[in-house]
Amino acid sequence: MDNAAVLSVRNLSVRYALPRRHLLEGRRYFEAVTDLSFDLPAGRSLGLVGESGSGKSTTARAVMAIEKPSAGSIHICGRDVTRLSARQLRDWRSRFQMVFQDPFASLDPRYTVERIVTEPIRGMSRAERRRQAAQTLDAVGLPESALDKYPHQFSGGQRQRIAIARALITKPALIVADEAVSALDVSVQAQVLNLMKDLQASSGVSYLFIGHDLGVVQYLCDEIIVMHRGRAVERGNARDIVNNPSEQYTKELITAMPRLGRRRRISIHDREDARPGHP
């Protein structure tokens, strides 16, 4: 394991038992991820790219300790999360958080933004929790007044900002973003990606970014691993992978990708963008 890595994955495999087709058949397995290894240094971004079923989201769930690996180790900030007890894992979770794909489904509509954003933090007064929530919302370009509103009062882009604020409030070293912009309109995708870049520059957070669109992943990430049928088939510098791919599968992904680089950079501090009703 690289001691400088925020996240270090070694020989990760995840497999699922399949139902027997007849009584005498031996046990069969589906290999979702096979022998995957990589390091993610502090303040850097690594993209896992592939089509649906390639194993990238299974890897994300394993890193978040949502999925139990069949083999291998996952060290986050120096500890193997696959070996932690449930209690130890709860204590360690402040160091790594997740942003999910759908900003409409990932926020409980019954709760205010204040309750949603402060859900990961414990052991402080209501006033202190609210103060920290307001500071975190400000970091993602939303006003303090948003704390008393509900998710349905915001656009999709704003909801994903709220989800990012919830992930940031514990000041994690690692954020796992699983298709975090794929449910958003193209122009809003650019805004959220710019936000993530700016937050990384200011806080030093590392991103494990899961996606199927190489254009989006190249825009955010320093390095890319291309996954196919549970295995890493190509890896390297993001620009090199996109401009000079060596694998036919990677070339096909590139052919299908939109050109995100043509999009205008949008400031996260745009006041118009911070109002309800705007992305």
C-alpha positions, 0 to 999 in steps of 0.5 A: 500500500502507498502510505501517501494514498488516501485510498488504496485498493489491492486485489479487490474482487467482488462476486455474487452466487448465482441460483442453481439451474438444477439440483445437482449443479455446483455453485456458480458465481458472477464475477462483478469485479476481479483483481482490481488494484489502484491508489488515489493520492490526497487532493487528486481525482481518479475516474472509473469508467465503463458501460453499465455492468462493467463493475465500476459502481460495485467498486464504489459500493465496496469502497464505501463498505456498502458491499462486502468484497470477496477478496482483497483490501481497501485502505482509507486513510491508512485503515482497511475498512473491510476489517472494521467492525460496524462500530469502528466503521461508523467512527471512521466514516467521517473520513469518506462520504458518497454523492449518489447519482440522482439528486431527486432520490438521494434527498429525503423529501420529508426533511429540511435541508438543515437536517439533510446536510447535518445528518452525518455529524454528531455530538454538538449543539443544534446551534453549532450544527446549523452554523456548520451547515450554513458554512458548508452551503456557502461553500457550494454556492447556496445561501443560509436561507436554504437551510429551512427549505425542502428538497422539492423547492430546488432545481436538480443542480441545486439538489446535487449541491445540497448532496455535495454539502452533506458529503463535505460537512464532515471534512472528508479526505475522500468523496466517492461520486457514483454517476454524480452528474449523469442525471443532470442537464448538460449545462448543469453538469458543467456547473457541478463539475466546476464546483467539485474542482473548486472545492478540491482546490480549496479543501484538498479532498480526493474524488473517486469519480464513477462514470460512463462518459469519458468526456465528463470524467476527463474534465474532472479527473487526473487519471482514469481506469477503464473497466470492462466486465469487472476488470481494468483494461486500460489506465493512465493519465486522463488526457492520454487515455482520451487522446491516445487510447490503446484498447478498442473498448476505450476507443468505442467509449470515446466515440460515444462521448460528448465534448464537455471541454467546449462548455463555458466555465461557470462560477459557483458564486454566480448569485443568479445560480444560487436562487431557487428555480435556477440550476 
